[in-house]
Amino acid sequence: MMMLSEGRVTRPEAVSGEIPATVTGNRALMLEEPLIFEIGSPETTGVDFPEAAVGDRFGDLARNAPIGLPGLSEPETVRHYTRLSRQNYGIDLGVFPLGSCTMKHNPRLNEKIARFPGFADIHPLQPVDTVQGALKLIDELAHWLKMLTGMPAVAMSPKAGAHGELCGLLAIRAALEARGDARSVVLVPTSAHGTNPATAAFAGYAVEDIPATPDGRVDLEALKGRLGPDVAAVMITNPNTCGLFERDMKAISDAVHAAGALVYCDGANFNAIVGRVRPGDLGIDAMHINLHKTFSTPHGGGGPGAGPVVFSEALAPFAPLPFVDKEDGHYLLVEEETAGDHHASSFGRMVAFHGQMGMFTRALAYILSHGADGLAQVSGDAVLNANYILRSLSDVLDAPFAVGGPCMHEALFSDDGLAEGFTTLDVAKGLIDEGFHPMTMYFPLVVHGAMLVEPTETESKAGLDQFIAALRAVAERAKAGDPALKSAPHFAPRARLDETLAARKPVLVWKD
Ligand SMILES: *Cc1c(COP(=O)(O)O)cnc(C)c1O
């Protein structure tokens, strides 16, 4: 029975005591779901095809054994995938508190516009005369990105943040080589996202750490001390992954430039400053923007993201091809064949086809529906929500940098103060039983047992309060040393999986 208290529905106290297992393994209205290979059989089919009239057209190449795919009836197929989908958690179900991810609501308006046939049904190999509207959309989005960042150029083709990092470093490499000064080292702060050192290494650079100060920011003096003729670039995330603004950014850029190196900014956290700070004013030479974070396009496991890279005047000539240009009111896609001398210094091509049309359409729809003022409110509300979480929980969870003042878009807690033997992992697993996807854990590494929570601007106060209440309850159990928390989650389809084994020895193929 539901009870009303202070105008909101609250549930009665949970029943305590041993929770008996079910005979079937099913829970409430959730069925245990086997693999599709385990429920299907080759004799079953959801559709009857007529015998194919291919004769011996394929000769030796004709299949002579069953293909081995599971056969299911239509209702079995529908149920299988619907059941699996109910075991998933997504932004449309509740707060998705992952830090360093910006998992915000994707407005349905964007989805509707991205499905307009004029945007959705075009092909990258169509003649440009037939896709003038699409090119105009890309050009308009590019204009917004340049305006919001205060940078003169943008490459729209990178497919994700990490891909954008590579684009930026390849442009930096091209610029340095063009002046006959190829350098070998990229400096990365200890709080950097893992993609930064990975990208630098992938681009062929030696990676060196720069330490953080006790207040969670880049140690400017240590950075200055390391700069020298071998340093090609510094990669800085701003706001950084501790959820803090790098106040010394301009001094960092000046020092890096004075040493002949370039500044790459990881702009994945642009959501916290959009409409308020222009990275171009901070001396940045290249920065990727994750459209799937700041501009509300859906995240997809390495899939349909987009990571445009803005460039300074110094790097613009080295930007990749192709790009959209406009001549006498006509849009063109400038490719290798058409680039001419003017773009001879481009480092080349990163992708087969230009851009991610669906993402561009969603991002521009989001930008236009907010306008410049609305985007400033986006960052303001994102920061407000993160600080609300930080202040609401800092009496139960250790917040190492909260003493230094407010945070930006994400609240960082540590495992300090949990009972002996209780860890961040236990808190995360307990949160699943309370109905929420866990926060980012054990990242950034500069904090012991880190818990990084990013609510974004799209959560209401009621939604935040619900999440805070859940995390508070779990944190209190972890501080009190509640043994039941060690085996949480108790209500998920699976309890604790061996995460190390899953990562080290993944079983990706089903065998009979
Ligand atoms: C998400 C993120 C990235 C990587 O972006 P992808 O689009 O996932 O490749 C890089 N740096 C930071 C700080 C991020 O949050």
The ligand as an ORCA input file, in Angstrom:
! r2SCAN-3c Opt
* xyz 0 1
  C      33.966     10.622    -22.433
  C      35.285     11.192    -22.294
  C      36.280     10.961    -23.258
  C      36.107     10.013    -24.432
  O      35.021     10.299    -25.254
  P      34.372      9.144    -26.159
  O      33.358      9.849    -26.988
  O      33.792      8.147    -25.226
  O      35.467      8.541    -26.988
  C      37.493     11.576    -23.096
  N      37.739     12.356    -22.041
  C      36.818     12.600    -21.085
  C      37.153     13.499    -19.932
  C      35.562     12.022    -21.177
  O      34.666     12.248    -20.233
*
